[in-house]
Amino acid sequence: MIRPFFEIRELRIGYGGHCLHQNAISTSIESGQWLNCIGENGSGKTTLLRTLTGFIPRISGDVLIQGQSIFGMSIKVRSEWIAIATTERIALNGLCVKEIMDLNPNPKSSIHTIPEAFIRDVFKIAEIEDLPISSLSDGQYKRVMMARCILQQTPIILLDEPFAHLDPAFVDVIQETLTRCTQEFQRTIILTSHAPITWR
């Protein structure tokens, strides 16, 4: 039997034992594909992504990578498989953008390395790299966190509302970049949004 690369199996999510949805979530996705999770504010999109990383516990069900449950993996192993960029600002006061970008881990292996210069250029990191992270606008902060997430070189990339706070022209560029990440570099991308996205 051929196993899906990434599988969500009868997953129920929530906090404190309280399930956010009556129906369990089941789906699978292969390398080089993307999945868009659509929902309104408060519908559980961020909770879903955090559960898929193992940051918060599941209510029930499982999440598997190549047939292995992420809930049985160490934090280190999970971080070699999955990177996430959320909508929430992380307390990184005192650091500039360049220092944040330099925090990226270096996984032991990766399918196809995404060139750092390419991502830094697309997300226009050079023009803001000397700025304190606390001084960035929401759009600038979003660019830095997405760039950093992609450059962790993990096979699976989770992006929480990646196009929020971005100018329309920049959204087009990012969509094209994410398409290249799936097609050329075989990344599996799961993202959330409020509406369907026309993938470029």
BAFI-3210 file (N, C-alpha, C; in Angstrom, 3 decimals, decimal comma, padded with zeros to 6 digits):
// residues 200
n [1|2|3|4|5|6|7|8|9|10|11|12|13|14|15|16|17|18|19|20|21|22|23|24|25|26|27|28|29|30|31|32|33|34|35|36|37|38|39|40|41|42|43|44|45|46|47|48|49|50|51|52|53|54|55|56|57|58|59|60|61|62|63|64|65|66|67|68|69|70|71|72|73|74|75|76|77|78|79|80|81|82|83|84|85|86|87|88|89|90|91|92|93|94|95|96|97|98|99|100|101|102|103|104|105|106|107|108|109|110|111|112|113|114|115|116|117|118|119|120|121|122|123|124|125|126|127|128|129|130|131|132|133|134|135|136|137|138|139|140|141|142|143|144|145|146|147|148|149|150|151|152|153|154|155|156|157|158|159|160|161|162|163|164|165|166|167|168|169|170|171|172|173|174|175|176|177|178|179|180|181|182|183|184|185|186|187|188|189|190|191|192|193|194|195|196|197|198|199|200]
n.u [000,846|000,607|001,638|000,273|002,131|001,714|-000,660|-003,838|-005,762|-008,899|-008,975|-009,545|-009,791|-008,966|-009,257|-008,429|-009,866|-012,197|-013,860|-013,542|-014,969|-017,710|-017,423|-014,814|-011,522|-010,230|-007,813|-005,402|-002,144|000,319|003,910|005,023|002,546|-000,235|-002,449|-005,375|-006,850|-009,905|-011,674|-013,650|-012,778|-011,913|-012,718|-011,006|-008,706|-006,008|-005,620|-005,800|-003,457|-001,485|-001,935|-001,224|001,491|002,120|002,327|000,161|-001,959|-003,840|-007,398|-008,473|-007,686|-005,177|-002,007|000,055|003,308|004,658|003,558|004,234|003,372|003,164|002,903|004,329|006,868|009,958|010,440|012,578|012,809|010,315|010,648|012,419|010,904|008,642|007,793|006,483|004,618|002,945|000,106|000,445|002,369|005,639|007,412|010,168|011,775|014,426|015,957|017,132|015,993|017,867|019,167|017,078|016,601|018,974|018,623|017,671|017,452|019,626|018,705|019,464|019,068|017,431|014,905|015,062|017,131|016,034|017,077|018,670|019,213|017,326|014,846|015,256|015,375|012,828|011,127|012,041|014,007|016,455|016,030|014,974|016,488|018,120|016,438|014,809|012,952|010,667|009,842|008,648|006,072|002,834|002,709|005,439|006,480|005,131|006,301|008,968|008,637|007,495|009,541|011,601|010,422|010,199|012,910|013,805|013,965|012,384|010,469|007,714|005,561|003,808|001,482|-000,084|-002,718|-001,210|-001,325|-002,412|-002,367|-000,680|000,297|-001,680|-000,162|002,137|001,111|000,599|003,234|004,153|002,424|003,249|005,829|005,382|004,174|006,355|007,886|006,446|006,318|008,940|010,701|009,505|008,023|005,598|002,778|000,651|-001,881|-003,791|-006,815|-009,305|-010,890|-011,329|-008,355|-006,907|-004,619|-001,408]
n.v [-001,201|002,174|004,966|008,159|011,267|013,356|013,184|013,785|012,444|011,731|013,928|015,886|019,086|021,540|023,172|022,470|020,095|020,732|020,477|022,124|021,712|019,775|017,755|015,511|016,074|015,004|014,346|014,209|014,926|015,330|015,476|018,501|019,612|021,785|022,997|024,700|026,015|027,177|029,686|031,641|034,334|033,077|030,533|028,453|028,120|028,865|027,340|024,800|024,736|024,975|022,631|020,807|021,067|020,048|021,748|022,327|020,070|017,397|016,735|014,333|011,709|011,766|012,908|012,384|011,869|010,478|008,109|008,116|009,178|012,564|013,175|011,429|012,150|013,810|017,272|018,335|016,628|017,053|019,738|019,537|018,607|020,292|023,717|026,828|029,819|032,108|034,294|035,830|038,156|037,550|037,815|039,433|041,516|043,884|042,635|042,861|042,699|041,264|039,733|038,130|036,637|035,231|033,386|031,042|027,490|024,808|022,216|018,680|017,417|017,960|018,116|019,637|022,314|025,553|028,483|030,917|033,562|034,009|033,931|036,013|038,145|038,111|038,623|041,053|041,584|042,851|045,623|046,152|044,932|045,997|047,121|047,310|044,527|045,103|047,498|047,158|047,344|045,701|044,396|044,293|042,758|040,383|039,627|039,093|036,945|034,965|034,609|033,699|031,333|029,780|029,519|027,805|025,423|023,125|020,178|020,539|023,281|025,586|028,150|030,798|032,655|034,000|036,154|038,329|041,774|042,521|044,324|044,315|043,880|042,740|040,433|038,906|038,352|036,794|034,611|033,491|032,786|030,872|028,936|028,170|027,078|024,755|023,365|023,369|022,987|021,062|021,388|020,877|022,667|024,121|026,338|029,021|030,911|033,516|033,256|031,470|030,834|031,759|029,888|030,586]
n.w [000,000|-000,927|000,856|001,652|001,400|003,307|005,761|007,128|009,525|010,516|012,304|015,157|016,495|019,045|022,283|025,678|025,742|024,508|021,527|018,410|016,084|014,851|012,962|012,048|010,642|007,625|005,250|002,559|001,236|-001,275|-001,929|-003,397|-003,754|-002,902|-000,327|000,438|003,238|004,088|005,896|008,236|010,543|013,718|013,180|013,515|011,995|012,543|014,829|013,717|012,081|014,051|015,435|013,485|013,524|015,929|018,045|019,696|021,511|019,981|019,866|019,071|016,685|014,030|012,681|010,022|008,646|005,922|006,875|009,569|012,796|013,776|016,382|017,798|017,374|018,237|019,224|017,816|015,575|014,365|013,667|011,618|009,616|009,354|008,902|010,115|009,590|011,367|012,025|014,220|016,071|017,192|020,255|019,794|020,477|020,289|018,416|015,046|011,601|010,011|011,964|012,799|010,467|010,394|012,352|011,395|011,354|010,239|008,529|008,463|006,044|002,880|000,366|-002,189|-002,193|-001,564|-003,037|-001,059|-001,816|-003,794|-002,364|-000,522|-002,280|-003,522|-001,346|-000,638|001,376|001,808|001,831|004,293|006,217|008,239|010,044|013,262|014,427|015,816|014,788|012,367|009,867|009,609|007,140|006,357|008,433|007,959|005,518|006,320|008,136|006,494|004,598|006,268|007,190|004,818|004,205|006,112|004,973|005,108|004,213|004,425|004,521|006,411|006,245|007,699|006,735|004,549|002,737|003,936|004,817|002,757|-000,186|-003,224|-005,638|-004,639|-003,574|-005,862|-006,680|-004,541|-004,689|-007,116|-006,362|-004,345|-005,895|-007,448|-005,407|-004,817|-007,311|-008,495|-006,348|-004,864|-002,472|000,081|000,661|002,991|003,467|004,970|004,496|003,963|001,796|-001,351|-003,243|-006,275|-007,682|-008,963]
ca.u [000,000|001,367|001,191|000,376|003,255|001,215|-002,037|-004,622|-006,660|-009,954|-008,430|-010,407|-008,926|-009,605|-008,495|-009,002|-010,809|-013,377|-013,655|-014,038|-015,861|-018,386|-016,879|-013,363|-010,852|-009,439|-007,355|-003,994|-001,480|001,603|004,996|004,825|001,163|-000,648|-003,805|-005,874|-007,887|-010,691|-012,572|-013,780|-012,071|-012,442|-013,188|-010,054|-007,635|-004,709|-005,581|-005,498|-002,045|-000,681|-002,085|-000,463|002,909|002,283|002,466|-000,921|-002,399|-005,081|-008,476|-008,409|-007,210|-003,730|-001,355|001,163|004,243|005,151|003,045|004,671|002,627|003,987|002,758|005,340|008,174|010,515|010,335|013,667|012,467|009,200|011,143|013,117|009,873|007,602|008,017|005,212|004,573|001,602|-000,303|000,726|003,721|006,424|008,188|011,569|012,260|015,874|016,605|016,814|015,542|018,989|019,394|015,972|016,845|020,125|018,233|017,194|018,233|020,125|018,343|020,469|018,816|016,253|014,707|015,754|017,372|015,531|018,170|018,413|019,218|016,048|013,802|015,531|015,039|011,378|010,486|012,662|014,563|017,605|015,628|014,525|017,219|018,738|015,391|014,380|011,756|009,529|009,460|008,084|004,627|002,297|003,106|006,871|006,658|004,651|007,327|010,116|008,289|007,331|010,864|012,309|009,765|010,593|014,343|014,122|014,231|011,634|009,616|006,339|005,488|002,475|001,385|-001,375|-003,142|000,039|-001,504|-002,962|-001,538|000,227|-000,245|-002,117|000,919|003,054|000,416|000,849|004,624|004,262|001,736|004,143|006,945|004,912|003,998|007,688|008,312|005,818|006,613|010,375|011,422|008,736|007,519|004,183|002,371|-000,710|-002,102|-005,155|-007,290|-010,733|-011,587|-010,537|-007,220|-006,572|-003,175|-000,765]
ca.v [000,000|003,414|005,909|009,585|011,951|014,035|012,730|014,174|011,299|011,841|014,856|016,846|020,095|022,394|023,496|022,014|019,012|021,228|020,354|023,289|021,318|018,509|016,758|015,326|016,498|013,962|014,653|013,872|015,786|014,777|016,431|019,327|020,053|022,763|022,863|025,949|025,834|028,420|029,856|032,975|034,551|032,295|029,215|027,413|027,938|028,909|026,162|023,653|024,737|024,703|021,202|020,066|021,113|019,435|022,786|022,113|018,673|017,070|016,144|012,930|011,552|011,728|013,596|011,497|012,176|009,198|007,037|008,254|010,207|013,673|013,257|010,545|012,702|014,840|018,616|018,497|015,917|017,776|020,992|019,215|018,304|021,313|025,106|027,541|031,272|032,419|035,693|036,515|038,673|036,897|038,788|039,369|042,880|044,010|042,037|043,442|041,721|040,405|038,777|037,176|035,748|034,391|032,389|029,828|026,261|024,161|020,800|017,742|017,101|018,593|017,584|020,544|023,541|026,786|029,465|032,014|034,833|034,092|034,272|037,348|039,106|038,122|039,234|042,369|041,612|043,759|047,005|046,317|044,022|046,693|047,672|046,486|043,767|045,748|048,707|046,800|047,347|044,339|043,807|043,997|041,634|039,193|039,256|038,508|035,646|033,997|034,325|032,876|030,030|029,056|029,246|026,718|024,300|021,929|019,686|020,984|024,692|026,003|029,605|031,265|033,865|034,585|037,342|039,429|042,971|042,733|045,033|043,382|043,529|041,862|039,150|038,174|037,877|035,723|033,442|032,896|032,203|029,647|027,961|027,647|026,236|023,446|022,688|023,199|022,532|019,950|021,637|020,692|023,913|024,229|027,726|029,379|032,185|033,768|032,994|030,655|031,492|031,298|029,602|031,013]
ca.w [000,000|-001,013|001,854|001,288|002,036|004,501|005,922|008,299|009,651|011,537|013,292|015,835|017,106|020,028|023,487|026,942|025,519|023,777|020,086|017,683|014,985|015,055|012,047|012,035|009,407|006,978|003,895|002,341|000,260|-001,678|-002,151|-004,576|-003,843|-001,907|000,181|000,999|004,255|004,066|007,030|008,796|011,796|014,824|012,735|013,908|010,999|013,218|015,700|012,861|011,705|015,241|015,727|012,473|013,895|017,236|019,071|020,647|021,396|019,270|020,647|018,644|015,316|013,863|011,570|009,677|007,573|005,419|007,722|010,956|013,507|014,267|017,833|018,364|017,032|019,107|018,671|016,852|014,335|013,735|013,092|010,377|008,628|009,219|009,323|010,137|009,761|011,847|011,910|015,477|016,250|018,231|021,032|019,385|020,658|020,430|017,257|013,746|010,618|009,642|013,056|012,748|009,335|010,719|013,347|010,734|011,544|009,029|008,589|007,974|004,640|002,305|-000,970|-003,100|-001,455|-002,159|-002,919|-000,124|-002,541|-004,495|-001,404|000,016|-003,323|-003,699|-000,182|-000,468|002,719|001,892|002,100|005,681|007,094|009,369|010,912|014,404|014,090|016,473|014,060|011,067|009,645|009,533|005,860|006,401|009,358|007,251|004,537|007,022|008,706|005,405|004,051|007,245|007,189|003,604|004,232|007,036|004,070|005,481|003,135|004,618|004,903|006,833|006,195|008,212|006,025|004,044|001,905|004,728|005,017|001,634|-001,343|-004,267|-006,566|-003,928|-003,443|-007,106|-006,665|-003,550|-005,235|-008,111|-005,634|-003,692|-006,966|-007,765|-004,287|-004,939|-008,563|-008,745|-005,154|-004,294|-001,133|000,362|001,313|003,502|003,868|005,337|003,937|004,158|000,547|-002,273|-003,901|-007,627|-007,639|-010,195]
c.u [000,884|000,789|001,267|001,569|002,824|-000,262|-002,631|-005,742|-007,628|-009,540|-009,519|-009,514|-009,697|-008,684|-009,214|-010,032|-012,063|-013,084|-014,289|-015,053|-016,468|-017,766|-015,360|-012,810|-010,014|-009,077|-005,912|-003,441|-000,097|002,664|004,724|003,396|000,885|-002,101|-004,207|-007,022|-008,629|-011,603|-012,600|-012,907|-012,731|-012,909|-012,204|-008,910|-006,259|-004,549|-005,241|-004,009|-001,155|-000,771|-001,267|001,035|003,179|002,464|001,378|-001,451|-003,688|-006,144|-008,517|-007,924|-005,694|-003,287|-000,089|002,002|004,887|004,783|003,425|003,947|003,553|003,953|003,698|006,748|008,648|010,324|011,382|013,323|011,329|009,688|011,947|012,151|008,988|008,092|006,691|005,439|003,140|001,313|000,093|002,179|004,395|007,258|009,684|012,204|013,772|016,643|016,210|016,457|016,670|019,248|018,296|016,195|017,990|019,808|017,818|018,080|018,713|019,826|019,429|020,301|017,549|016,106|015,456|015,914|016,850|016,609|017,802|018,336|017,890|014,937|014,015|015,162|013,523|010,686|011,104|013,214|015,668|017,194|015,175|015,396|017,891|017,714|015,102|013,076|010,512|009,028|008,739|006,572|004,152|002,723|004,573|007,147|006,236|005,687|008,503|009,798|008,073|008,679|011,634|011,741|010,221|012,058|014,747|014,320|013,551|010,769|008,183|006,349|004,039|002,440|-000,014|-001,699|-001,941|-000,126|-002,129|-001,925|-000,563|-000,475|-000,609|-001,002|001,895|002,441|000,669|002,248|004,774|003,569|002,609|005,319|006,545|004,652|005,329|008,194|007,697|006,308|008,097|011,112|010,651|008,331|006,026|003,739|000,907|-000,890|-003,560|-005,527|-008,789|-011,551|-010,723|-009,458|-007,024|-005,062|-002,550|000,349]
c.v [001,255|004,430|007,334|010,216|012,597|013,714|013,236|013,138|011,479|012,783|015,768|017,783|020,927|022,644|022,951|020,920|019,436|021,233|021,526|022,930|019,947|017,408|016,701|015,723|015,345|014,397|014,193|014,747|015,221|015,875|017,212|019,786|021,083|022,538|024,176|025,651|027,160|028,492|031,291|033,104|033,741|030,909|028,090|027,199|027,892|027,713|024,916|023,604|024,423|023,234|020,371|020,085|020,378|020,441|022,678|020,695|018,526|016,640|014,651|012,897|011,599|012,556|012,812|012,054|010,869|008,058|007,125|009,414|011,310|013,744|012,296|011,023|013,675|016,200|018,837|017,842|016,624|019,041|020,750|018,905|019,513|022,671|025,834|029,043|031,625|033,910|036,498|036,979|037,968|037,960|038,620|040,753|042,889|043,424|042,775|042,318|040,757|039,350|037,722|036,167|034,779|033,318|031,068|028,633|025,732|022,668|019,917|017,461|017,803|018,072|018,407|021,870|024,751|027,852|030,627|033,354|035,064|034,549|035,670|038,430|039,229|038,874|040,582|042,557|042,663|045,176|047,233|045,556|044,702|047,265|046,749|045,769|044,428|046,972|048,410|046,965|045,899|043,643|043,428|042,790|040,332|038,706|038,554|037,107|034,581|033,605|033,399|031,452|029,191|028,642|028,293|025,405|023,005|021,466|020,210|022,413|025,037|027,526|030,043|032,627|034,624|035,880|038,518|040,529|043,241|043,493|044,031|042,950|042,553|040,482|038,296|037,577|036,697|034,458|032,732|032,196|030,891|028,549|027,338|026,725|024,843|022,703|022,384|022,588|021,497|020,150|021,329|021,901|023,834|025,652|027,948|030,718|032,319|033,433|032,115|031,469|030,888|031,119|029,900|030,058]
c.w [000,000|-000,020|001,320|001,997|003,350|004,625|007,234|008,421|010,833|012,668|013,845|016,631|018,112|021,205|024,713|026,785|024,780|022,285|019,356|016,604|015,266|014,197|012,124|010,672|008,875|005,568|003,757|001,228|-000,027|-001,790|-003,430|-004,773|-002,752|-001,535|000,827|001,957|004,424|005,282|007,515|010,043|012,906|014,446|013,051|012,935|011,655|014,152|014,907|012,533|012,904|015,654|014,750|012,751|015,202|018,349|020,128|020,451|020,589|020,268|020,353|017,198|015,250|012,671|011,265|008,533|007,159|006,367|009,179|011,618|013,997|015,786|018,556|018,079|018,106|018,444|017,591|015,516|013,616|013,046|011,822|009,249|008,313|009,696|009,226|010,291|010,140|011,693|013,147|015,537|017,420|018,946|020,732|019,502|020,877|019,268|015,993|012,777|010,236|010,708|013,097|011,628|009,634|011,748|012,717|011,025|010,197|009,105|007,987|006,480|004,177|000,887|-002,013|-002,361|-002,226|-001,972|-002,004|-000,850|-003,255|-003,543|-000,828|-000,999|-003,478|-002,568|000,193|000,948|002,859|002,297|003,541|006,676|008,294|010,349|012,101|014,035|014,670|015,715|012,748|011,031|009,588|008,242|005,828|007,299|008,690|006,252|005,206|007,529|007,631|004,810|004,978|007,262|005,999|003,666|005,350|006,271|004,499|004,305|003,200|005,153|005,227|006,929|006,610|007,590|005,445|003,256|002,653|004,889|003,856|000,512|-002,434|-005,217|-005,918|-003,718|-004,677|-007,121|-005,709|-004,048|-006,260|-007,436|-004,964|-004,714|-007,346|-006,652|-004,365|-006,174|-008,763|-007,559|-004,345|-002,838|-001,073|001,179|001,721|004,000|004,219|004,703|004,232|002,918|-000,344|-002,958|-005,289|-007,687|-008,981|-010,575]
res [m|i|r|p|f|f|e|i|r|e|l|r|i|g|y|g|g|h|c|l|h|q|n|a|i|s|t|s|i|e|s|g|q|w|l|n|c|i|g|e|n|g|s|g|k|t|t|l|l|r|t|l|t|g|f|i|p|r|i|s|g|d|v|l|i|q|g|q|s|i|f|g|m|s|i|k|v|r|s|e|w|i|a|i|a|t|t|e|r|i|a|l|n|g|l|c|v|k|e|i|m|d|l|n|p|n|p|k|s|s|i|h|t|i|p|e|a|f|i|r|d|v|f|k|i|a|e|i|e|d|l|p|i|s|s|l|s|d|g|q|y|k|r|v|m|m|a|r|c|i|l|q|q|t|p|i|i|l|l|d|e|p|f|a|h|l|d|p|a|f|v|d|v|i|q|e|t|l|t|r|c|t|q|e|f|q|r|t|i|i|l|t|s|h|a|p|i|t|w|r]
***
